[in-house]
Amino acid sequence: MTNKMFKNIMEDSLDNGYVVLIEDCEEELDPVLDSILEKNFTKSGRNLQVMFANKVVTFNQSFKLFITTKLPRPRFSPETYAKTSIIDFTVTFGGLEA
């Protein structure tokens, strides 16, 4: 999310149905992602639209968003848990030995 072109990349990905991977996220997500995570879509004709960064963007249903973190035990807010599906893929040395 620190990429200078983040908003442009997200707009293109939303419109064209690309897969986006946001790496090394901290415990707080950027509020610009809220409308996407909350699935606040509006229908305009046959198209779905979403408000992203104060701009209406066409939403392609093939769009996928993945967010990863390197934090061992992230403490996300309850709102983040409600908006997302969190999967813990933590691998420990003990688990590898077993």
Backbone torsions as a table, in degrees:
resi	resn	phi	psi	omega
1	MET	NA	-6.2	179.1
2	THR	-87.1	-5.5	178.8
3	ASN	-63.7	135.4	179.8
4	LYS	-61.3	-27.7	-176.3
5	MET	-97.1	14.1	-174.5
6	PHE	-53.2	-50.3	-177.0
7	LYS	-64.6	-40.0	178.0
8	ASN	-65.7	-41.7	179.0
9	ILE	-62.8	-44.3	179.9
10	MET	-64.5	-42.4	178.9
11	GLU	-60.8	-45.8	178.7
12	ASP	-63.7	-41.0	-178.5
13	SER	-67.1	-41.3	177.1
14	LEU	-62.1	-43.3	-176.8
15	ASP	-71.7	-38.1	-174.3
16	ASN	-99.9	-4.7	177.2
17	GLY	78.0	32.9	178.5
18	TYR	-82.2	165.6	174.7
19	VAL	-94.7	132.9	-179.9
20	VAL	-119.1	134.2	176.1
21	LEU	-117.6	118.4	175.3
22	ILE	-103.5	117.1	-174.8
23	GLU	-100.1	155.0	172.8
24	ASP	56.3	45.1	178.7
25	CYS	-74.5	145.5	175.5
26	GLU	-87.5	-169.5	-175.9
27	GLU	-73.4	-18.6	177.9
28	GLU	-109.3	129.1	177.4
29	LEU	-90.2	151.6	178.7
30	ASP	-63.8	129.9	-179.2
31	PRO	-60.0	-18.2	179.1
32	VAL	-65.1	-20.6	179.9
33	LEU	-85.0	-10.0	-174.1
34	ASP	-54.6	-46.9	-176.9
35	SER	-64.6	-30.1	178.0
36	ILE	-75.3	-46.9	-178.6
37	LEU	-65.8	-33.8	178.8
38	GLU	-82.8	-6.3	-179.6
39	LYS	56.7	48.7	177.1
40	ASN	-84.3	73.8	-177.9
41	PHE	-98.1	147.5	172.5
42	THR	-121.0	148.4	-178.4
43	LYS	-98.5	130.5	177.6
44	SER	-129.7	99.4	-174.0
45	GLY	68.2	-123.1	177.3
46	ARG	-91.8	-9.8	-173.3
47	ASN	-98.2	149.0	169.4
48	LEU	-95.5	143.7	177.5
49	GLN	-128.7	153.0	178.8
50	VAL	-138.2	146.1	176.6
51	MET	-84.6	119.2	179.5
52	PHE	-133.4	121.1	178.6
53	ALA	54.1	48.4	178.8
54	ASN	59.4	30.7	179.7
55	LYS	-140.9	137.1	177.6
56	VAL	-82.5	124.2	-177.1
57	VAL	-123.1	138.9	175.0
58	THR	-68.0	135.4	-178.2
59	PHE	-105.6	119.3	175.5
60	ASN	-91.1	129.3	-175.3
61	GLN	-68.3	-8.1	175.4
62	SER	-82.1	-9.4	-179.4
63	PHE	-61.7	136.8	176.0
64	LYS	-134.6	142.1	179.2
65	LEU	-125.8	125.2	176.2
66	PHE	-120.8	135.3	-179.6
67	ILE	-126.5	128.6	-179.9
68	THR	-119.2	157.4	175.2
69	THR	-139.7	152.3	175.6
70	LYS	-98.5	1.6	-179.9
71	LEU	-67.4	131.5	-177.5
72	PRO	-67.4	-37.0	178.7
73	ARG	-140.1	77.5	-178.1
74	PRO	-67.4	144.1	178.3
75	ARG	-113.1	81.5	179.2
76	PHE	-75.4	157.6	178.4
77	SER	-71.2	157.8	176.4
78	PRO	-58.3	-32.5	178.1
79	GLU	-64.1	-39.2	178.5
80	THR	-65.2	-41.5	177.4
81	TYR	-63.5	-34.9	-179.6
82	ALA	-71.8	-30.7	-176.1
83	LYS	-88.0	-17.7	-171.0
84	THR	-129.3	169.4	169.7
85	SER	-107.9	114.9	-176.7
86	ILE	-99.1	127.8	179.1
87	ILE	-122.7	125.9	-179.2
88	ASP	-94.5	110.0	178.5
89	PHE	-105.5	31.8	-177.4
90	THR	-66.8	131.2	176.2
91	VAL	-117.8	125.3	178.2
92	THR	-110.5	164.1	178.5
93	PHE	-62.8	-39.9	177.6
94	GLY	-60.8	-41.2	178.8
95	GLY	-66.7	-37.7	177.6
96	LEU	-68.0	-37.0	178.4
97	GLU	-67.0	-37.2	-179.5
98	ALA	-67.9	NA	NA
